[in-house]
Amino acid sequence: MLAKITVADYMSTRLIKLTEDMTGIDAIKKILDHKITGAPVFDEHDKVIGMFSEKDALKMVLEVAYNQSSAGKVTEYMTKEVIKLEAEMSIVDLADKFQNSLFRSFPVYRDHDLVGIISRTDVLRALATTA
């Protein structure tokens, strides 16, 4: 039964969007305000160009502190290599992917369109409700 559950069944469809012109500080405020671990970064054509996570934010804060400089744009700190998941992927396969990954969330696509975000917490929720 668990193998029949898909990413689409548990992903969050309420997307928090960060934009490429946003400062790193504004991006941090946005992920903190929404109590999320990260969010996709969009360009002016509404295309995902990266993901900005808590880990990226820590990197930015440390760089600013060490260099005694101001924070730059979110694009300077985001993860540019975005791992995209398909909405119909099995939640079990995703659990395995999370186990072997440092990322805490992934963008979810259906037919090349971003349709949601799924986190480790979402996977645990899926596993706990079916156990």
Number of C-alpha atoms within 10 A of each C-alpha: 6 13 10 12 17 20 27 21 15 20 21 17 13 9 13 16 17 26 21 21 14 15 17 25 16 14 23 23 12 17 20 13 9 10 9 14 16 29 25 24 25 19 14 9 6 10 13 20 17 24 25 24 23 18 17 18 20 13 14 23 18 11 14 14 12 9 9 9 10 12 17 15 17 26 22 15 20 26 18 14 9 14 13 14 18 19 23 15 16 17 24 18 13 19 17 10 12 17 12 9 10 9 17 16 23 22 24 24 18 14 8 9 11 19 18 22 26 22 23 16 12 19 20 13 12 20 15 9 8 9 7
